[in-house]
Amino acid sequence: MTKLFDLLPGWIWALLLSGAVAVAWMQTSRLEREQRLHAETRTAHAQQLAAMERSARQAEQSAREEEQRRTAAHQEIVDEARTREAQALADAAAAGDVAQRLRAQLAAITARGGEAASYPGTAQGGPPAGDSIGVLADVLARADERAGILAAHADAARSAGLACERAYDALTAPP
């Protein structure tokens, strides 16, 4: 090996040494640049992840607010429907009381009609007046009873339909 060192002049060794130093310096600067770029990329990636997390939190908060809005709207509709149903039941009860009084009055009239038919000379050979009044009273009482039942069903169906319609509108309305 000493023969090889002795064979080459000193300036070539200096040139080779300076070339090796230059290559080492270039590699070192390249490594530093790559490390700096890697650090910048990691910072940018961390910022991007933070922005995505922030966006996800905002989306989750928005979804929760929308769910709360819809739940509140639905509960308001249910409460209003219950109030309307209670009012309809109260109205139906009041109407039932009125109908009961009318039935009592009709029964009194029917009873008087039956008494009038039992007196001689009131119907002059025709059918007794009490029977036709009784039949009419029975028909009217049954019709009134059926009308009350139908009205109760109609009120309940209307209340349920309005509540359903409002619930649908509340769920499909834009926030």
KAFENKA-V923720 format. One record per helix or strand. SS is the DSSP state (H for helix, E for strand). FROM is the first residue (numbers start at 1). LEN is the number of residues. If there is no record, write none. Layout:
# KAFENKA-V923720
ss=SS from=FROM len=LEN
ss=SS from=FROM len=LEN
This chain:
# KAFENKA-V923720
ss=H from=2 len=6
ss=H from=10 len=109
ss=H from=129 len=44
